[in-house]
Amino acid sequence: MYNILLVCQGGMSSSFIVKKIIEAFSKNREEIQVISKAAMEIVDYIALVNCVLVAPNVLYAMEDIKETCQEHGITPTIIPMEVYGRMDGDAIRNLIIHSH
């Protein structure tokens, strides 16, 4: 099972992305849990997940995100802007699967 933390700015778009990710995994009969949190909250949730996705609108915090993830043995995956903009759950699913 994938336990995913989507690091974002906590805006409305991240809730749509979470929904699309869950739909993509569900149609493939795969289990997933996704939470979305602001970059400053990553330290509070990192121990609960095995995958960290980074929205393109928080790349300014990437150095801190990488450091926190590395401390927990996780390599963060950046969602490309075009994939995030299209809210392409299937493409994000592929990113998740290929990053593990």
SVG drawing of the C-alpha trace seen along z (x, -y; Angstrom):
<svg xmlns="http://www.w3.org/2000/svg" viewBox="-12 -30 31 34">
<polyline fill="none" stroke="black" stroke-width="0.4" points="0.0,0.0 1.2,-3.5 1.0,-6.1 1.5,-9.4 2.2,-12.9 1.5,-15.6 3.4,-18.7 1.7,-21.8 0.5,-25.2 -2.7,-23.8 -4.8,-25.3 -7.9,-24.0 -6.0,-22.5 -4.3,-20.0 -7.6,-18.5 -8.5,-18.0 -5.1,-16.3 -5.6,-14.0 -9.0,-13.0 -7.5,-12.2 -4.6,-10.2 -7.1,-8.1 -9.3,-7.5 -6.3,-6.4 -5.2,-3.9 -8.8,-2.7 -9.5,-1.9 -6.4,0.4 -7.6,1.9 -4.6,0.7 -4.7,-0.6 -3.5,-4.1 -3.8,-6.8 -3.0,-10.4 -2.8,-13.4 -1.9,-16.9 -0.1,-19.3 1.7,-22.6 5.5,-22.4 6.0,-23.7 4.0,-20.7 6.0,-18.0 7.9,-17.2 4.6,-16.4 3.5,-13.8 6.7,-12.3 6.8,-9.4 3.3,-8.3 4.2,-8.0 6.4,-6.0 6.2,-8.5 6.4,-12.3 5.1,-14.1 6.0,-17.8 3.7,-20.1 5.5,-22.5 4.2,-25.5 6.4,-24.7 9.7,-24.2 11.0,-27.2 11.1,-24.9 12.7,-21.9 16.0,-22.0 14.2,-21.8 11.8,-19.1 14.7,-17.0 16.5,-17.3 13.5,-16.2 12.8,-13.3 16.4,-12.1 16.3,-11.9 13.5,-9.4 14.9,-7.5 12.5,-8.9 13.3,-10.5 10.8,-13.2 9.2,-13.2 8.4,-16.4 5.2,-16.5 5.9,-18.1 4.0,-21.4 2.2,-20.1 1.0,-16.9 -0.1,-19.0 -1.8,-21.5 -3.8,-18.8 -4.6,-17.1 -3.6,-13.9 -4.1,-11.2 -2.8,-8.4 0.4,-10.2 0.9,-10.9 0.2,-7.2 3.0,-6.3 5.3,-8.7 4.6,-7.1 5.0,-3.6 8.2,-4.3 9.7,-6.2 9.5,-3.1"/>
</svg>
